[in-house]
Amino acid sequence: MITQQIKFIAQPFRSSQCGQTCLAMILGKTVEEVCKSLGKIYYTNLNPDLKRYLEGNGYSTLMATGPFEISEVPSNSIMRMEKPDTSGHFVIKIDEKKVFDPAVGIVSEYLNHYKISHYLKFRKQ
């Protein structure tokens, strides 16, 4: 199986567009294009927003509800990271050593107070 190449894109500064930015990275679009076609400028949800959008753009998806350790999440998954205040943030697990966090950059490890509440595995059909 050929692994999809995903290019890192930074989330617009001080925005709540982490979901749209993850979709832009996966689909090779701009954040603005995703916001417009998704019809959402601000907050998104894993299901139905991100899941439905990927499926409408030729991807198969599998959603799982946690909590999970990062080692349990498969590569090529959008993860919902839950912060201590229970707010969420979306990042993409590329492989075992790399996570694309649209607000921070490419990270290899998260602090232990960030929990993974859900993930959405995606694959181009």
N, CA, C and O atoms as a printed pandas DataFrame, in Angstrom:
     atom_number atom_name residue_name chain_id  residue_number  x_coord  y_coord  z_coord
0              1         N          MET        A               1    0.834   -1.176    0.000
1              2        CA          MET        A               1    0.000    0.000    0.000
2              3         C          MET        A               1    0.883    1.245    0.000
3              4         O          MET        A               1    1.853    1.318    0.754
4              5         N          ILE        A               2    0.560    2.200   -0.821
5              6        CA          ILE        A               2    1.310    3.444   -0.903
6              7         C          ILE        A               2    0.838    4.380    0.203
7              8         O          ILE        A               2   -0.362    4.597    0.371
8              9         N          THR        A               3    1.789    4.935    0.957
9             10        CA          THR        A               3    1.456    5.876    2.017
10            11         C          THR        A               3    1.215    7.246    1.407
11            12         O          THR        A               3    1.966    7.697    0.542
12            13         N          GLN        A               4    0.171    7.893    1.862
13            14        CA          GLN        A               4   -0.173    9.223    1.378
14            15         C          GLN        A               4    0.811   10.238    1.923
15            16         O          GLN        A               4    1.132   10.220    3.112
16            17         N          GLN        A               5    1.293   11.126    1.063
17            18        CA          GLN        A               5    2.166   12.207    1.480
18            19         C          GLN        A               5    1.307   13.375    1.952
19            20         O          GLN        A               5    0.462   13.875    1.210
20            21         N          ILE        A               6    1.526   13.798    3.170
21            22        CA          ILE        A               6    0.783   14.916    3.734
22            23         C          ILE        A               6    1.784   16.014    4.054
23            24         O          ILE        A               6    2.794   15.776    4.715
24            25         N          LYS        A               7    1.494   17.210    3.580
25            26        CA          LYS        A               7    2.357   18.364    3.815
26            27         C          LYS        A               7    1.794   19.186    4.967
27            28         O          LYS        A               7    0.594   19.454    5.016
28            29         N          PHE        A               8    2.667   19.587    5.896
29            30        CA          PHE        A               8    2.234   20.370    7.046
30            31         C          PHE        A               8    1.732   21.749    6.624
31            32         O          PHE        A               8    2.344   22.412    5.786
32            33         N          ILE        A               9    0.619   22.172    7.208
33            34        CA          ILE        A               9    0.059   23.516    7.042
34            35         C          ILE        A               9   -0.209   24.047    8.447
35            36         O          ILE        A               9   -0.757   23.334    9.288
36            37         N          ALA        A              10    0.171   25.285    8.699
37            38        CA          ALA        A              10   -0.089   25.907   10.001
38            39         C          ALA        A              10   -1.511   26.435   10.066
39            40         O          ALA        A              10   -2.027   26.998    9.101
40            41         N          GLN        A              11   -2.127   26.247   11.205
41            42        CA          GLN        A              11   -3.453   26.791   11.485
42            43         C          GLN        A              11   -3.342   28.309   11.546
43            44         O          GLN        A              11   -2.377   28.826   12.110
44            45         N          PRO        A              12   -4.298   29.033   10.983
45            46        CA          PRO        A              12   -4.247   30.495   11.096
46            47         C          PRO        A              12   -4.119   30.923   12.563
47            48         O          PRO        A              12   -4.798   30.380   13.434
48            49         N          PHE        A              13   -3.263   31.879   12.822
49            50        CA          PHE        A              13   -2.946   32.336   14.168
50            51         C          PHE        A              13   -4.199   32.761   14.926
51            52         O          PHE        A              13   -5.030   33.511   14.414
52            53         N          ARG        A              14   -4.316   32.267   16.157
53            54        CA          ARG        A              14   -5.419   32.590   17.067
54            55         C          ARG        A              14   -6.792   32.224   16.495
55            56         O          ARG        A              14   -7.793   32.870   16.804
56            57         N          SER        A              15   -6.825   31.204   15.678
57            58        CA          SER        A              15   -8.105   30.764   15.121
58            59         C          SER        A              15   -8.548   29.478   15.812
59            60         O          SER        A              15   -7.791   28.871   16.569
60            61         N          SER        A              16   -9.758   29.086   15.545
61            62        CA          SER        A              16  -10.280   27.807   16.027
62            63         C          SER        A              16  -10.494   26.872   14.835
63            64         O          SER        A              16  -11.462   26.114   14.787
64            65         N          GLN        A              17   -9.563   26.944   13.872
65            66        CA          GLN        A              17   -9.706   26.187   12.626
66            67         C          GLN        A              17   -8.788   24.969   12.559
67            68         O          GLN        A              17   -8.268   24.644   11.492
68            69         N          CYS        A              18   -8.586   24.297   13.689
69            70        CA          CYS        A              18   -7.715   23.119   13.673
70            71         C          CYS        A              18   -8.310   22.003   12.815
71            72         O          CYS        A              18   -7.576   21.321   12.099
72            73         N          GLY        A              19   -9.626   21.806   12.877
73            74        CA          GLY        A              19  -10.262   20.771   12.065
74            75         C          GLY        A              19  -10.146   21.062   10.574
75            76         O          GLY        A              19   -9.816   20.179    9.782
76            77         N          GLN        A              20  -10.418   22.300   10.203
77            78        CA          GLN        A              20  -10.307   22.697    8.803
78            79         C          GLN        A              20   -8.855   22.584    8.323
79            80         O          GLN        A              20   -8.607   22.201    7.179
80            81         N          THR        A              21   -7.907   22.914    9.190
81            82        CA          THR        A              21   -6.495   22.836    8.803
82            83         C          THR        A              21   -6.069   21.389    8.624
83            84         O          THR        A              21   -5.308   21.086    7.705
84            85         N          CYS        A              22   -6.539   20.487    9.475
85            86        CA          CYS        A              22   -6.240   19.061    9.290
86            87         C          CYS        A              22   -6.780   18.567    7.952
87            88         O          CYS        A              22   -6.093   17.848    7.226
88            89         N          LEU        A              23   -8.014   18.954    7.629
89            90        CA          LEU        A              23   -8.587   18.561    6.333
90            91         C          LEU        A              23   -7.773   19.130    5.182
91            92         O          LEU        A              23   -7.537   18.436    4.193
92            93         N          ALA        A              24   -7.340   20.384    5.295
93            94        CA          ALA        A              24   -6.532   21.005    4.237
94            95         C          ALA        A              24   -5.233   20.231    4.023
95            96         O          ALA        A              24   -4.823   20.014    2.883
96            97         N          MET        A              25   -4.580   19.813    5.115
97            98        CA          MET        A              25   -3.338   19.041    4.984
98            99         C          MET        A              25   -3.588   17.721    4.263
99           100         O          MET        A              25   -2.831   17.344    3.368
100          101         N          ILE        A              26   -4.642   17.024    4.651
101          102        CA          ILE        A              26   -4.947   15.713    4.066
102          103         C          ILE        A              26   -5.304   15.840    2.588
103          104         O          ILE        A              26   -4.861   15.038    1.765
104          105         N          LEU        A              27   -6.104   16.846    2.256
105          106        CA          LEU        A              27   -6.623   16.977    0.892
106          107         C          LEU        A              27   -5.752   17.821   -0.033
107          108         O          LEU        A              27   -6.015   17.890   -1.233
108          109         N          GLY        A              28   -4.712   18.468    0.515
109          110        CA          GLY        A              28   -3.863   19.313   -0.317
110          111         C          GLY        A              28   -4.555   20.577   -0.769
111          112         O          GLY        A              28   -4.305   21.072   -1.868
112          113         N          LYS        A              29   -5.427   21.102    0.076
113          114        CA          LYS        A              29   -6.156   22.341   -0.226
114          115         C          LYS        A              29   -5.694   23.430    0.729
115          116         O          LYS        A              29   -4.878   23.179    1.616
116          117         N          THR        A              30   -6.216   24.640    0.549
117          118        CA          THR        A              30   -5.952   25.704    1.507
118          119         C          THR        A              30   -7.021   25.645    2.602
119          120         O          THR        A              30   -8.094   25.073    2.411
120          121         N          VAL        A              31   -6.711   26.239    3.732
121          122        CA          VAL        A              31   -7.684   26.302    4.826
122          123         C          VAL        A              31   -8.919   27.074    4.374
123          124         O          VAL        A              31  -10.043   26.709    4.717
124          125         N          GLU        A              32   -8.713   28.127    3.612
125          126        CA          GLU        A              32   -9.830   28.931    3.120
126          127         C          GLU        A              32  -10.752   28.110    2.220
127          128         O          GLU        A              32  -11.974   28.211    2.331
128          129         N          GLU        A              33  -10.178   27.298    1.328
129          130        CA          GLU        A              33  -10.992   26.442    0.453
130          131         C          GLU        A              33  -11.829   25.462    1.266
131          132         O          GLU        A              33  -13.006   25.250    0.976
132          133         N          VAL        A              34  -11.216   24.868    2.282
133          134        CA          VAL        A              34  -11.937   23.912    3.126
134          135         C          VAL        A              34  -13.058   24.610    3.891
135          136         O          VAL        A              34  -14.176   24.099    3.949
136          137         N          CYS        A              35  -12.770   25.771    4.478
137          138        CA          CYS        A              35  -13.805   26.513    5.220
138          139         C          CYS        A              35  -14.999   26.817    4.325
139          140         O          CYS        A              35  -16.150   26.650    4.729
140          141         N          LYS        A              36  -14.718   27.258    3.127
141          142        CA          LYS        A              36  -15.791   27.625    2.203
142          143         C          LYS        A              36  -16.628   26.403    1.813
143          144         O          LYS        A              36  -17.856   26.454    1.879
144          145         N          SER        A              37  -15.986   25.316    1.412
145          146        CA          SER        A              37  -16.752   24.152    0.960
146          147         C          SER        A              37  -17.394   23.393    2.124
147          148         O          SER        A              37  -18.424   22.744    1.942
148          149         N          LEU        A              38  -16.799   23.469    3.310
149          150        CA          LEU        A              38  -17.370   22.839    4.495
150          151         C          LEU        A              38  -18.527   23.672    5.052
151          152         O          LEU        A              38  -19.443   23.149    5.685
152          153         N          GLY        A              39  -18.461   24.979    4.799
153          154        CA          GLY        A              39  -19.492   25.873    5.307
154          155         C          GLY        A              39  -19.320   26.211    6.772
155          156         O          GLY        A              39  -20.277   26.594    7.445
156          157         N          LYS        A              40  -18.092   26.068    7.271
157          158        CA          LYS        A              40  -17.804   26.366    8.672
158          159         C          LYS        A              40  -16.506   27.145    8.768
159          160         O          LYS        A              40  -15.459   26.697    8.302
160          161         N          ILE        A              41  -16.589   28.314    9.376
161          162        CA          ILE        A              41  -15.401   29.147    9.564
162          163         C          ILE        A              41  -14.771   28.868   10.918
163          164         O          ILE        A              41  -13.556   28.991   11.079
164          165         N          TYR        A              42  -15.588   28.493   11.891
165          166        CA          TYR        A              42  -15.087   28.304   13.248
166          167         C          TYR        A              42  -15.054   26.835   13.623
167          168         O          TYR        A              42  -14.532   26.024   12.858
168          169         N          TYR        A              43  -15.572   26.481   14.725
169          170        CA          TYR        A              43  -15.435   25.152   15.305
170          171         C          TYR        A              43  -16.015   24.047   14.430
171          172         O          TYR        A              43  -17.006   24.238   13.726
172          173         N          THR        A              44  -15.368   22.887   14.496
173          174        CA          THR        A              44  -15.848   21.698   13.796
174          175         C          THR        A              44  -15.889   20.533   14.778
175          176         O          THR        A              44  -15.303   20.586   15.859
176          177         N          ASN        A              45  -16.591   19.489   14.377
177          178        CA          ASN        A              45  -16.671   18.251   15.147
178          179         C          ASN        A              45  -16.108   17.119   14.296
179          180         O          ASN        A              45  -16.165   17.154   13.067
180          181         N          LEU        A              46  -15.567   16.121   14.974
181          182        CA          LEU        A              46  -15.032   14.973   14.254
182          183         C          LEU        A              46  -16.133   14.275   13.469
183          184         O          LEU        A              46  -15.968   13.942   12.295
184          185         N          ASN        A              47  -17.253   14.063   14.138
185          186        CA          ASN        A              47  -18.413   13.480   13.486
186          187         C          ASN        A              47  -19.568   14.436   13.755
187          188         O          ASN        A              47  -19.907   14.627   14.923
188          189         N          PRO        A              48  -20.178   15.031   12.782
189          190        CA          PRO        A              48  -20.173   14.651   11.390
190          191         C          PRO        A              48  -19.220   15.457   10.497
191          192         O          PRO        A              48  -18.931   15.010    9.387
192          193         N          ASP        A              49  -18.725   16.612   10.922
193          194        CA          ASP        A              49  -18.025   17.527   10.013
194          195         C          ASP        A              49  -16.827   16.900    9.304
195          196         O          ASP        A              49  -16.840   16.770    8.080
196          197         N          LEU        A              50  -15.794   16.510   10.047
197          198        CA          LEU        A              50  -14.566   16.030    9.423
198          199         C          LEU        A              50  -14.778   14.691    8.728
199          200         O          LEU        A              50  -14.305   14.483    7.611
200          201         N          LYS        A              51  -15.484   13.793    9.385
201          202        CA          LYS        A              51  -15.761   12.468    8.807
202          203         C          LYS        A              51  -16.522   12.593    7.486
203          204         O          LYS        A              51  -16.122   12.021    6.472
204          205         N          ARG        A              52  -17.603   13.332    7.509
205          206        CA          ARG        A              52  -18.437   13.493    6.309
206          207         C          ARG        A              52  -17.660   14.171    5.180
207          208         O          ARG        A              52  -17.791   13.792    4.016
208          209         N          TYR        A              53  -16.851   15.174    5.526
209          210        CA          TYR        A              53  -16.096   15.904    4.514
210          211         C          TYR        A              53  -15.068   14.986    3.835
211          212         O          TYR        A              53  -14.937   14.994    2.611
212          213         N          LEU        A              54  -14.352   14.207    4.628
213          214        CA          LEU        A              54  -13.387   13.274    4.034
214          215         C          LEU        A              54  -14.086   12.249    3.153
215          216         O          LEU        A              54  -13.633   11.975    2.042
216          217         N          GLU        A              55  -15.172   11.689    3.632
217          218        CA          GLU        A              55  -15.895   10.687    2.849
218          219         C          GLU        A              55  -16.439   11.282    1.553
219          220         O          GLU        A              55  -16.486   10.598    0.531
220          221         N          GLY        A              56  -16.849   12.542    1.585
221          222        CA          GLY        A              56  -17.325   13.219    0.391
222          223         C          GLY        A              56  -16.216   13.569   -0.589
223          224         O          GLY        A              56  -16.476   13.944   -1.732
224          225         N          ASN        A              57  -14.983   13.442   -0.129
225          226        CA          ASN        A              57  -13.824   13.722   -0.987
226          227         C          ASN        A              57  -13.015   12.461   -1.286
227          228         O          ASN        A              57  -11.810   12.541   -1.524
228          229         N          GLY        A              58  -13.665   11.303   -1.278
229          230        CA          GLY        A              58  -13.042   10.071   -1.734
230          231         C          GLY        A              58  -12.222    9.308   -0.711
231          232         O          GLY        A              58  -11.329    8.550   -1.089
232          233         N          TYR        A              59  -12.497    9.486    0.570
233          234        CA          TYR        A              59  -11.778    8.778    1.622
234          235         C          TYR        A              59  -12.713    7.830    2.352
235          236         O          TYR        A              59  -13.897    8.121    2.523
236          237         N          SER        A              60  -12.181    6.706    2.776
237          238        CA          SER        A              60  -12.909    5.853    3.702
238          239         C          SER        A              60  -12.415    6.219    5.096
239          240         O          SER        A              60  -11.248    6.565    5.281
240          241         N          THR        A              61  -13.311    6.140    6.071
241          242        CA          THR        A              61  -12.957    6.527    7.430
242          243         C          THR        A              61  -13.444    5.481    8.423
243          244         O          THR        A              61  -14.363    4.709    8.150
244          245         N          LEU        A              62  -12.799    5.483    9.577
245          246        CA          LEU        A              62  -13.205    4.641   10.691
246          247         C          LEU        A              62  -13.018    5.463   11.949
247          248         O          LEU        A              62  -11.907    5.899   12.248
248          249         N          MET        A              63  -14.101    5.680   12.694
249          250        CA          MET        A              63  -14.017    6.490   13.902
250          251         C          MET        A              63  -14.041    5.599   15.133
251          252         O          MET        A              63  -14.778    4.615   15.190
252          253         N          ALA        A              64  -13.222    5.957   16.119
253          254        CA          ALA        A              64  -13.164    5.213   17.373
254          255         C          ALA        A              64  -13.235    6.198   18.533
255          256         O          ALA        A              64  -12.701    7.305   18.467
256          257         N          THR        A              65  -13.908    5.767   19.599
257          258        CA          THR        A              65  -14.059    6.570   20.798
258          259         C          THR        A              65  -13.222    5.970   21.906
259          260         O          THR        A              65  -13.262    4.761   22.130
260          261         N          GLY        A              66  -12.466    6.801   22.600
261          262        CA          GLY        A              66  -11.495    6.367   23.599
262          263         C          GLY        A              66  -11.974    6.490   25.012
263          264         O          GLY        A              66  -13.173    6.432   25.287
264          265         N          PRO        A              67  -11.046    6.657   25.896
265          266        CA          PRO        A              67   -9.722    7.264   25.714
266          267         C          PRO        A              67   -8.694    6.274   25.158
267          268         O          PRO        A              67   -8.818    5.057   25.301
268          269         N          PHE        A              68   -7.664    6.861   24.511
269          270        CA          PHE        A              68   -6.581    6.093   23.910
270          271         C          PHE        A              68   -5.231    6.650   24.321
271          272         O          PHE        A              68   -5.095    7.832   24.635
272          273         N          GLU        A              69   -4.242    5.782   24.312
273          274        CA          GLU        A              69   -2.849    6.204   24.358
274          275         C          GLU        A              69   -2.441    6.438   22.910
275          276         O          GLU        A              69   -2.988    5.815   22.000
276          277         N          ILE        A              70   -1.493    7.323   22.697
277          278        CA          ILE        A              70   -1.095    7.639   21.316
278          279         C          ILE        A              70   -0.579    6.402   20.578
279          280         O          ILE        A              70   -0.744    6.303   19.362
280          281         N          SER        A              71    0.037    5.464   21.286
281          282        CA          SER        A              71    0.541    4.241   20.650
282          283         C          SER        A              71   -0.590    3.354   20.131
283          284         O          SER        A              71   -0.356    2.502   19.274
284          285         N          GLU        A              72   -1.807    3.539   20.633
285          286        CA          GLU        A              72   -2.960    2.745   20.196
286          287         C          GLU        A              72   -3.631    3.307   18.950
287          288         O          GLU        A              72   -4.437    2.622   18.321
288          289         N          VAL        A              73   -3.311    4.536   18.589
289          290        CA          VAL        A              73   -3.945    5.195   17.442
290          291         C          VAL        A              73   -3.165    4.840   16.176
291          292         O          VAL        A              73   -1.944    4.989   16.148
292          293         N          PRO        A              74   -3.846    4.374   15.134
293          294        CA          PRO        A              74   -3.139    4.031   13.899
294          295         C          PRO        A              74   -2.624    5.277   13.166
295          296         O          PRO        A              74   -3.140    6.381   13.342
296          297         N          SER        A              75   -1.606    5.068   12.350
297          298        CA          SER        A              75   -1.097    6.151   11.502
298          299         C          SER        A              75   -2.213    6.621   10.571
299          300         O          SER        A              75   -3.182    5.901   10.328
300          301         N          ASN        A              76   -2.060    7.845   10.053
301          302        CA          ASN        A              76   -3.060    8.462    9.176
302          303         C          ASN        A              76   -4.416    8.540    9.871
303          304         O          ASN        A              76   -5.426    8.046    9.370
304          305         N          SER        A              77   -4.402    9.175   11.037
305          306        CA          SER        A              77   -5.624    9.393   11.808
306          307         C          SER        A              77   -5.666   10.830   12.309
307          308         O          SER        A              77   -4.646   11.392   12.709
308          309         N          ILE        A              78   -6.861   11.415   12.282
309          310        CA          ILE        A              78   -7.081   12.687   12.959
310          311         C          ILE        A              78   -7.444   12.339   14.390
311          312         O          ILE        A              78   -8.378   11.575   14.635
312          313         N          MET        A              79   -6.703   12.903   15.337
313          314        CA          MET        A              79   -6.964   12.644   16.745
314          315         C          MET        A              79   -7.611   13.872   17.380
315          316         O          MET        A              79   -7.240   15.004   17.071
316          317         N          ARG        A              80   -8.571   13.647   18.262
317          318        CA          ARG        A              80   -9.121   14.733   19.071
318          319         C          ARG        A              80   -8.394   14.698   20.402
319          320         O          ARG        A              80   -8.567   13.777   21.200
320          321         N          MET        A              81   -7.579   15.716   20.628
321          322        CA          MET        A              81   -6.833   15.838   21.869
322          323         C          MET        A              81   -7.699   16.628   22.846
323          324         O          MET        A              81   -8.128   17.743   22.550
324          325         N          GLU        A              82   -7.949   16.043   24.002
325          326        CA          GLU        A              82   -8.735   16.732   25.017
326          327         C          GLU        A              82   -7.789   17.377   26.014
327          328         O          GLU        A              82   -6.921   16.721   26.591
328          329         N          LYS        A              83   -7.976   18.676   26.204
329          330        CA          LYS        A              83   -7.151   19.440   27.129
330          331         C          LYS        A              83   -7.705   19.307   28.548
331          332         O          LYS        A              83   -8.827   18.831   28.723
332          333         N          PRO        A              84   -6.947   19.716   29.554
333          334        CA          PRO        A              84   -7.441   19.605   30.938
334          335         C          PRO        A              84   -8.777   20.299   31.179
335          336         O          PRO        A              84   -9.533   19.885   32.058
336          337         N          ASP        A              85   -9.083   21.348   30.414
337          338        CA          ASP        A              85  -10.370   22.036   30.582
338          339         C          ASP        A              85  -11.486   21.385   29.763
339          340         O          ASP        A              85  -12.579   21.941   29.661
340          341         N          THR        A              86  -11.225   20.225   29.184
341          342        CA          THR        A              86  -12.108   19.399   28.340
342          343         C          THR        A              86  -12.388   19.982   26.963
343          344         O          THR        A              86  -13.158   19.399   26.199
344          345         N          SER        A              87  -11.780   21.124   26.625
345          346        CA          SER        A              87  -11.909   21.601   25.254
346          347         C          SER        A              87  -11.062   20.680   24.363
347          348         O          SER        A              87  -10.191   19.959   24.852
348          349         N          GLY        A              88  -11.326   20.714   23.069
349          350        CA          GLY        A              88  -10.638   19.802   22.165
350          351         C          GLY        A              88   -9.779   20.510   21.139
351          352         O          GLY        A              88   -9.904   21.713   20.910
352          353         N          HIS        A              89   -8.908   19.730   20.529
353          354        CA          HIS        A              89   -8.010   20.224   19.485
354          355         C          HIS        A              89   -7.713   19.045   18.568
355          356         O          HIS        A              89   -7.468   17.935   19.040
356          357         N          PHE        A              90   -7.735   19.282   17.248
357          358        CA          PHE        A              90   -7.475   18.222   16.284
358          359         C          PHE        A              90   -6.046   18.262   15.777
359          360         O          PHE        A              90   -5.512   19.327   15.464
360          361         N          VAL        A              91   -5.430   17.082   15.699
361          362        CA          VAL        A              91   -4.084   16.903   15.159
362          363         C          VAL        A              91   -4.101   15.653   14.289
363          364         O          VAL        A              91   -5.029   14.850   14.374
364          365         N          ILE        A              92   -3.079   15.484   13.452
365          366        CA          ILE        A              92   -2.987   14.298   12.596
366          367         C          ILE        A              92   -1.796   13.460   13.013
367          368         O          ILE        A              92   -0.669   13.954   13.067
368          369         N          LYS        A              93   -2.040   12.199   13.307
369          370        CA          LYS        A              93   -0.945   11.262   13.551
370          371         C          LYS        A              93   -0.519   10.722   12.191
371          372         O          LYS        A              93   -1.269   10.013   11.520
372          373         N          ILE        A              94    0.699   11.072   11.804
373          374        CA          ILE        A              94    1.219   10.654   10.499
374          375         C          ILE        A              94    1.772    9.234   10.581
375          376         O          ILE        A              94    1.431    8.377    9.766
376          377         N          ASP        A              95    2.626    8.995   11.570
377          378        CA          ASP        A              95    3.216    7.685   11.789
378          379         C          ASP        A              95    3.591    7.564   13.262
379          380         O          ASP        A              95    3.193    8.400   14.074
380          381         N          GLU        A              96    4.344    6.542   13.607
381          382        CA          GLU        A              96    4.676    6.285   15.016
382          383         C          GLU        A              96    5.541    7.369   15.647
383          384         O          GLU        A              96    5.612    7.451   16.873
384          385         N          LYS        A              97    6.191    8.193   14.856
385          386        CA          LYS        A              97    7.117    9.185   15.404
386          387         C          LYS        A              97    6.720   10.622   15.126
387          388         O          LYS        A              97    7.415   11.542   15.556
388          389         N          LYS        A              98    5.611   10.840   14.410
389          390        CA          LYS        A              98    5.323   12.200   13.958
390          391         C          LYS        A              98    3.833   12.512   14.027
391          392         O          LYS        A              98    2.987   11.755   13.551
392          393         N          VAL        A              99    3.547   13.664   14.642
393          394        CA          VAL        A              99    2.187   14.192   14.700
394          395         C          VAL        A              99    2.223   15.610   14.146
395          396         O          VAL        A              99    3.064   16.417   14.542
396          397         N          PHE        A             100    1.309   15.908   13.231
397          398        CA          PHE        A             100    1.173   17.270   12.706
398          399         C          PHE        A             100    0.118   17.986   13.551
399          400         O          PHE        A             100   -1.072   17.683   13.466
400          401         N          ASP        A             101    0.567   18.924   14.352
401          402        CA          ASP        A             101   -0.320   19.735   15.176
402          403         C          ASP        A             101   -0.425   21.089   14.498
403          404         O          ASP        A             101    0.552   21.838   14.485
404          405         N          PRO        A             102   -1.585   21.428   13.931
405          406        CA          PRO        A             102   -1.685   22.659   13.152
406          407         C          PRO        A             102   -1.405   23.935   13.940
407          408         O          PRO        A             102   -1.065   24.957   13.344
408          409         N          ALA        A             103   -1.539   23.900   15.265
409          410        CA          ALA        A             103   -1.295   25.087   16.081
410          411         C          ALA        A             103    0.156   25.202   16.541
411          412         O          ALA        A             103    0.600   26.283   16.929
412          413         N          VAL        A             104    0.904   24.085   16.501
413          414        CA          VAL        A             104    2.246   24.059   17.084
414          415         C          VAL        A             104    3.328   23.717   16.060
415          416         O          VAL        A             104    4.371   24.367   16.012
416          417         N          GLY        A             105    3.077   22.702   15.250
417          418        CA          GLY        A             105    4.067   22.234   14.292
418          419         C          GLY        A             105    4.133   20.717   14.320
419          420         O          GLY        A             105    3.159   20.048   14.664
420          421         N          ILE        A             106    5.277   20.187   13.960
421          422        CA          ILE        A             106    5.479   18.743   13.934
422          423         C          ILE        A             106    6.030   18.337   15.295
423          424         O          ILE        A             106    7.100   18.791   15.700
424          425         N          VAL        A             107    5.294   17.480   15.998
425          426        CA          VAL        A             107    5.670   17.091   17.353
426          427         C          VAL        A             107    5.881   15.581   17.434
427          428         O          VAL        A             107    5.317   14.818   16.650
428          429         N          SER        A             108    6.693   15.170   18.388
429          430        CA          SER        A             108    6.927   13.746   18.578
430          431         C          SER        A             108    6.393   13.247   19.905
431          432         O          SER        A             108    6.315   12.038   20.123
432          433         N          GLU        A             109    6.016   14.170   20.813
433          434        CA          GLU        A             109    5.513   13.746   22.111
434          435         C          GLU        A             109    4.629   14.845   22.701
435          436         O          GLU        A             109    4.910   16.035   22.556
436          437         N          TYR        A             110    3.560   14.422   23.367
437          438        CA          TYR        A             110    2.654   15.361   24.043
438          439         C          TYR        A             110    2.796   15.212   25.542
439          440         O          TYR        A             110    3.179   14.155   26.044
440          441         N          LEU        A             111    2.484   16.277   26.247
441          442        CA          LEU        A             111    2.460   16.220   27.701
442          443         C          LEU        A             111    1.376   15.248   28.142
443          444         O          LEU        A             111    0.383   15.057   27.441
444          445         N          ASN        A             112    1.566   14.641   29.292
445          446        CA          ASN        A             112    0.628   13.595   29.706
446          447         C          ASN        A             112   -0.742   14.113   30.122
447          448         O          ASN        A             112   -1.636   13.299   30.355
448          449         N          HIS        A             113   -0.956   15.422   30.228
449          450        CA          HIS        A             113   -2.287   15.908   30.579
450          451         C          HIS        A             113   -3.165   16.132   29.344
451          452         O          HIS        A             113   -4.311   16.559   29.480
452          453         N          TYR        A             114   -2.659   15.856   28.169
453          454        CA          TYR        A             114   -3.478   15.849   26.960
454          455         C          TYR        A             114   -3.931   14.419   26.719
455          456         O          TYR        A             114   -3.110   13.505   26.633
456          457         N          LYS        A             115   -5.235   14.229   26.611
457          458        CA          LYS        A             115   -5.809   12.900   26.413
458          459         C          LYS        A             115   -6.395   12.794   25.014
459          460         O          LYS        A             115   -6.876   13.783   24.460
460          461         N          ILE        A             116   -6.356   11.607   24.448
461          462        CA          ILE        A             116   -6.959   11.362   23.137
462          463         C          ILE        A             116   -8.344   10.783   23.385
463          464         O          ILE        A             116   -8.481    9.661   23.874
464          465         N          SER        A             117   -9.375   11.561   23.042
465          466        CA          SER        A             117  -10.744   11.120   23.308
466          467         C          SER        A             117  -11.352   10.353   22.133
467          468         O          SER        A             117  -12.212    9.495   22.333
468          469         N          HIS        A             118  -10.909   10.660   20.903
469          470        CA          HIS        A             118  -11.419   10.014   19.692
470          471         C          HIS        A             118  -10.317   10.029   18.637
471          472         O          HIS        A             118   -9.358   10.796   18.723
472          473         N          TYR        A             119  -10.479    9.169   17.648
473          474        CA          TYR        A             119   -9.667    9.308   16.446
474          475         C          TYR        A             119  -10.486    8.903   15.228
475          476         O          TYR        A             119  -11.447    8.139   15.322
476          477         N          LEU        A             120  -10.077    9.435   14.088
477          478        CA          LEU        A             120  -10.702    9.164   12.810
478          479         C          LEU        A             120   -9.628    8.699   11.845
479          480         O          LEU        A             120   -8.859    9.511   11.330
480          481         N          LYS        A             121   -9.570    7.413   11.599
481          482        CA          LYS        A             121   -8.621    6.828   10.644
482          483         C          LYS        A             121   -9.139    7.145    9.242
483          484         O          LYS        A             121  -10.334    7.024    8.971
484          485         N          PHE        A             122   -8.218    7.556    8.344
485          486        CA          PHE        A             122   -8.645    7.877    6.986
486          487         C          PHE        A             122   -7.734    7.206    5.970
487          488         O          PHE        A             122   -6.547    6.992    6.217
488          489         N          ARG        A             123   -8.321    6.877    4.812
489          490        CA          ARG        A             123   -7.561    6.250    3.731
490          491         C          ARG        A             123   -8.205    6.644    2.411
491          492         O          ARG        A             123   -9.424    6.573    2.254
492          493         N          LYS        A             124   -7.370    7.060    1.466
493          494        CA          LYS        A             124   -7.862    7.419    0.139
494          495         C          LYS        A             124   -8.353    6.158   -0.556
495          496         O          LYS        A             124   -7.655    5.144   -0.598
496          497         N          GLN        A             125   -9.571    6.234   -1.103
497          498        CA          GLN        A             125  -10.151    5.063   -1.779
498          499         C          GLN        A             125   -9.626    4.930   -3.188
499          500         O          GLN        A             125  -10.005    4.002   -3.903
